[in-house]
Amino acid sequence: VQLQASGGGLVNSGGSLRLSCTASGSTFSINVMGWYRQAPGKQREMVARIISPGSAEYEDSVKGRFTISRDRDTVNLQMNSLKPEDTAVYYCKAQRMWVGNRYDYWGQGTQVTVSS
């Protein structure tokens, strides 16, 4: 499975960005897709993920501001009311279950910078 992410950039505080990530390859058994982020000097953290058939989970600080959605092999993250503390490299992740084994795949990361 390969993941191609896009949509990062620079935005003012209060602005919006939309991240997209498309999976290719052996995507037929991907059961979870999501977004993680890592700010300088901090550990990578889960931002949002969507678990098939459609249950979404969010990190507390983004609830009500971010919305995750999935359309087949593409996962989107709509980010509204962005804050400077949302600045980080955002990574797409896919989880696939196959023959009792779990496989995790990561995209290349896309920079999101929110200026105050």
C-alpha positions as CSV (number, residue, x, y, z in Angstrom):
1,V,0.0,0.0,0.0
2,Q,1.3,3.4,-0.9
3,L,-0.1,6.6,0.5
4,Q,0.0,10.0,-1.3
5,A,-0.9,13.0,0.8
6,S,-1.6,16.5,-0.3
7,G,-3.1,19.8,0.9
8,G,-0.8,21.3,3.5
9,G,0.4,24.8,3.5
10,L,0.5,28.1,5.3
11,V,-2.6,29.7,6.7
12,N,-3.5,32.5,9.1
13,S,-5.0,31.7,12.5
14,G,-8.7,31.0,12.1
15,G,-8.3,29.8,8.5
16,S,-9.0,26.5,6.9
17,L,-7.1,23.8,5.1
18,R,-8.1,20.4,3.6
19,L,-5.8,17.5,3.6
20,S,-6.3,14.5,1.3
21,C,-4.6,11.2,1.2
22,T,-5.1,8.5,-1.4
23,A,-4.1,4.9,-1.0
24,S,-3.0,2.7,-3.9
25,G,-1.9,-0.9,-4.2
26,S,-3.5,-3.6,-2.0
27,T,-6.2,-1.4,-0.5
28,F,-9.0,-4.0,-0.4
29,S,-8.6,-4.8,3.3
30,I,-7.8,-1.3,4.7
31,N,-10.0,-1.0,7.8
32,V,-8.7,2.2,9.3
33,M,-7.4,5.4,7.8
34,G,-6.4,8.5,9.6
35,W,-4.2,11.5,10.2
36,Y,-1.4,12.0,12.7
37,R,0.8,15.0,13.3
38,Q,4.1,15.7,14.8
39,A,5.2,19.1,16.0
40,P,8.9,20.0,16.5
41,G,10.2,18.4,19.8
42,K,6.9,16.5,20.3
43,Q,5.8,12.9,19.8
44,R,3.6,12.0,16.9
45,E,-0.1,12.0,17.9
46,M,-3.3,10.8,16.4
47,V,-5.4,13.7,15.1
48,A,-8.4,11.8,13.7
49,R,-9.1,8.4,12.3
50,I,-12.0,6.7,10.6
51,I,-12.7,3.1,11.2
52,S,-14.7,1.1,8.7
53,P,-17.6,1.2,8.1
54,G,-17.6,4.8,9.3
55,S,-16.9,5.5,12.9
56,A,-14.7,8.5,13.5
57,E,-12.4,9.4,16.4
58,Y,-10.8,12.7,17.2
59,E,-8.1,14.0,19.4
60,D,-9.7,16.3,22.0
61,S,-8.2,19.6,20.9
62,V,-9.5,19.2,17.3
63,K,-13.1,18.1,18.1
64,G,-15.6,20.5,16.6
65,R,-12.9,22.0,14.3
66,F,-11.7,19.1,12.2
67,T,-13.8,16.6,10.2
68,I,-12.5,13.4,8.8
69,S,-14.1,11.6,5.9
70,R,-13.4,8.7,3.7
71,D,-14.4,7.9,0.1
72,R,-13.1,4.5,-0.9
73,D,-9.3,4.8,-0.9
74,T,-9.1,8.5,-0.1
75,V,-9.3,10.0,3.4
76,N,-9.8,13.7,3.8
77,L,-9.3,16.0,6.8
78,Q,-11.1,19.3,6.7
79,M,-9.5,21.6,9.2
80,N,-11.3,24.7,10.2
81,S,-10.6,27.4,12.9
82,L,-7.0,26.6,12.7
83,K,-4.7,27.6,15.6
84,P,-1.0,28.1,15.8
85,E,-0.8,25.0,18.0
86,D,-2.0,23.0,15.0
87,T,1.3,23.7,13.3
88,A,2.9,20.3,12.6
89,V,3.8,17.8,9.9
90,Y,0.7,15.8,9.2
91,Y,1.0,12.2,8.2
92,C,-1.6,9.9,6.7
93,K,-1.8,6.4,8.0
94,A,-3.6,3.3,6.8
95,Q,-4.1,0.1,8.7
96,R,-4.8,-3.2,6.9
97,M,-5.8,-6.5,8.4
98,W,-4.9,-9.5,6.4
99,V,-4.9,-13.2,7.5
100,G,-4.8,-12.2,11.1
101,N,-2.0,-9.8,10.8
102,R,-2.0,-6.0,11.1
103,Y,-0.1,-3.9,8.7
104,D,0.5,-0.1,9.1
105,Y,1.4,2.2,6.3
106,W,2.4,5.9,6.4
107,G,2.4,8.7,3.9
108,Q,5.2,11.1,3.4
109,G,3.9,13.9,5.6
110,T,2.7,17.3,4.6
111,Q,3.5,20.5,6.5
112,V,0.7,22.6,8.0
113,T,1.8,26.0,9.4
114,V,-0.7,28.3,11.1
115,S,0.5,31.8,11.7
116,S,-0.8,33.9,14.6
